[in-house]
Amino acid sequence: MKNFTYYRPTSPEQAVGLLEARWGRTELLAGGTDLLDLQKEYIAQPERVVSLASVAQLNNVSISDRAITLGAGMTLAAIANHASVKQHAAALAQAASEIGGPQIRNMGTLGGNLCQRNRCWYFRDEHTNCLLKGGQRCFAIDGENKYHACFAAGHRCVIVNPSTLAPALIALNASAEVQGPNGRRTVPMASFFRAPTGPTEREHNLAANELVLSVTIPIVANTRSASYEVRHKQAYDWPLVQAAVAFQGGRDGAKATGVKIVLGHVAPTPHVAEAGQRSLENHAVTEVTAAAAGIGAGEGTRPLSQNGYKVKLIEVAVKRALLLAAGMKPYWEV
Ligand SMILES: Cc1cc2nc3c(=O)[nH]c(=O)nc-3n(C[C@H](O)[C@H](O)[C@H](O)COP(=O)(O)OP(=O)(O)OC[C@H]3O[C@@H](n4cnc5c(N)ncnc54)[C@H](O)[C@@H]3O)c2cc1C
């Protein structure tokens, strides 16, 4: 790992004051579960590392009748176990509870999860100069791409966004509070992420001198939500496909309204499955309507040479997430 200077500010303003307007020379450090890996692999080589460990404000949690606000420094384990998150934002609690293993969840934070880098093996290989590292092309498009985007059309880089919290937060209409050099701004989670195409871009839309302070999830009466992941194995594994869903009503014959279906690990940004949403809107959630929404959610896929299997997994993940949100007994667990 390259040597760096370590800073430990105590306020968001101090932290932002240490950042620079361009990516690369200075990095924020939260739990370190991603940044330290990147440094050890020489993918990130910052000269300055700004730790958030002493910025107490990032650990604040506030709950009202209308919203839950979680500080960006909250750990994934704390999110997964928080009673109000479980009650009002089940999809988020479920997503957090399935990330990595206990060590990752105890160190990894909300802000770090949203701002982590992608897991493409070409990007993570020190010796491969892919598009995101200033090279001429994305090696996954014609290479080993079984874990890459199946909504690949129009993308010059076919990573999948790595955050499992992101689809749940978008489904729940959450927004992030961001601190920059000129003050604070609110960013809806639906517009937080971007598809990067070069070394001057990240997987999100924050500037290099901005910091996530918190994320707010509105509490809407009668909302049900869930997140379902299809994975190779139960722990220490990334989803092949994830579906996060939310709606009002939908149970015991009631019509589902405000249906949100957001897919993770299928595109460079979390993917809002509009046709799937339309298919379920104003219908009760049953096995038949949930399956139809799953088929609709796959509309627009353009798989690469090795990941056509993800289209079927989208159908499965969406159907199961909807049935879980509606409180149905998971028939697939025996
Ligand atoms: C085996 C394994 C399995 C995993 N499985 C999953 C999974 O299934 N789903 C999933 O989502 N993740 C998964 N992860 C990744 C893990 O969730 C992330 O590494 C973790 O959430 C990052 O949080 P951190 O606090 O450690 O971030 P750090 O490593 O400290 O930082 C990560 C990035 O975020 C930036 N950052 C941190 N905090 C802020 C902030 N407040 N504002 C702006 N930028 C910030 C940092 O500068 C850095 O670029 C897995 C990791 C491992 C090792």
The ligand as a MOL file (V3000), in Angstrom:
LIG
                    3D

  0  0  0     0  0            999 V3000
M  V30 BEGIN CTAB
M  V30 COUNTS 53 58 0 0 0
M  V30 BEGIN ATOM
M  V30 1 C -17.0020 -10.4260 1.2160 0
M  V30 2 C -17.7700 -9.1660 0.9980 0
M  V30 3 C -19.1070 -9.2420 0.6230 0
M  V30 4 C -19.8420 -8.0850 0.4140 0
M  V30 5 N -21.1480 -8.1880 0.0210 0
M  V30 6 C -21.8570 -7.0660 -0.2240 0
M  V30 7 C -23.2140 -7.1340 -0.6490 0
M  V30 8 O -23.7860 -8.2010 -0.8260 0
M  V30 9 N -23.8680 -5.9630 -0.8720 0
M  V30 10 C -23.2730 -4.7480 -0.6890 0
M  V30 11 O -23.9240 -3.7300 -0.8720 0
M  V30 12 N -21.9960 -4.6590 -0.3020 0
M  V30 13 C -21.2860 -5.7740 -0.0610 0
M  V30 14 N -19.9810 -5.6730 0.3360 0
M  V30 15 C -19.3400 -4.3550 0.3940 0
M  V30 16 C -19.5580 -3.6540 1.7040 0
M  V30 17 O -20.9340 -3.4430 1.9170 0
M  V30 18 C -18.8490 -2.3210 1.6250 0
M  V30 19 O -17.4570 -2.5850 1.5930 0
M  V30 20 C -19.1730 -1.4060 2.7840 0
M  V30 21 O -20.5400 -1.1040 2.8380 0
M  V30 22 C -18.3960 -0.1070 2.6440 0
M  V30 23 O -18.6030 0.6670 3.8000 0
M  V30 24 P -17.3470 1.2610 4.5870 0
M  V30 25 O -17.9080 2.1270 5.6510 0
M  V30 26 O -16.4240 0.1900 5.0260 0
M  V30 27 O -16.7110 2.1450 3.4230 0
M  V30 28 P -15.1870 2.5500 3.1630 0
M  V30 29 O -14.4200 1.4020 2.6520 0
M  V30 30 O -14.6370 3.3050 4.3200 0
M  V30 31 O -15.4540 3.5940 1.9720 0
M  V30 32 C -15.9590 3.1490 0.7260 0
M  V30 33 C -16.0570 4.3690 -0.2070 0
M  V30 34 O -17.0700 5.2430 0.2480 0
M  V30 35 C -16.5650 6.5530 0.4810 0
M  V30 36 N -17.2870 7.0630 1.6490 0
M  V30 37 C -17.4010 6.4800 2.8640 0
M  V30 38 N -18.2360 7.1890 3.6520 0
M  V30 39 C -18.6510 8.2500 2.9090 0
M  V30 40 C -19.5330 9.3490 3.1670 0
M  V30 41 N -20.1640 9.5100 4.3400 0
M  V30 42 N -19.7340 10.2520 2.1630 0
M  V30 43 C -19.1140 10.1170 0.9570 0
M  V30 44 N -18.2850 9.1000 0.6580 0
M  V30 45 C -18.0540 8.1720 1.6340 0
M  V30 46 C -15.0790 6.3510 0.7190 0
M  V30 47 O -14.3470 7.4910 0.3850 0
M  V30 48 C -14.7750 5.2040 -0.2220 0
M  V30 49 O -14.5850 5.6780 -1.5490 0
M  V30 50 C -19.2280 -6.8160 0.5780 0
M  V30 51 C -17.8810 -6.7230 0.9410 0
M  V30 52 C -17.1560 -7.8820 1.1560 0
M  V30 53 C -15.7000 -7.7440 1.5340 0
M  V30 END ATOM
M  V30 BEGIN BOND
M  V30 1 1 1 2
M  V30 2 1 2 3
M  V30 3 2 2 52
M  V30 4 2 3 4
M  V30 5 1 4 5
M  V30 6 1 4 50
M  V30 7 2 5 6
M  V30 8 1 6 7
M  V30 9 1 6 13
M  V30 10 2 7 8
M  V30 11 1 7 9
M  V30 12 1 9 10
M  V30 13 2 10 11
M  V30 14 1 10 12
M  V30 15 2 12 13
M  V30 16 1 13 14
M  V30 17 1 14 15
M  V30 18 1 14 50
M  V30 19 1 15 16
M  V30 20 1 16 17
M  V30 21 1 16 18
M  V30 22 1 18 19
M  V30 23 1 18 20
M  V30 24 1 20 21
M  V30 25 1 20 22
M  V30 26 1 22 23
M  V30 27 1 23 24
M  V30 28 2 24 25
M  V30 29 1 24 26
M  V30 30 1 24 27
M  V30 31 1 27 28
M  V30 32 2 28 29
M  V30 33 1 28 30
M  V30 34 1 28 31
M  V30 35 1 31 32
M  V30 36 1 32 33
M  V30 37 1 33 34
M  V30 38 1 33 48
M  V30 39 1 34 35
M  V30 40 1 35 36
M  V30 41 1 35 46
M  V30 42 1 36 37
M  V30 43 1 36 45
M  V30 44 2 37 38
M  V30 45 1 38 39
M  V30 46 1 39 40
M  V30 47 2 39 45
M  V30 48 1 40 41
M  V30 49 2 40 42
M  V30 50 1 42 43
M  V30 51 2 43 44
M  V30 52 1 44 45
M  V30 53 1 46 47
M  V30 54 1 46 48
M  V30 55 1 48 49
M  V30 56 2 50 51
M  V30 57 1 51 52
M  V30 58 1 52 53
M  V30 END BOND
M  V30 END CTAB
M  END
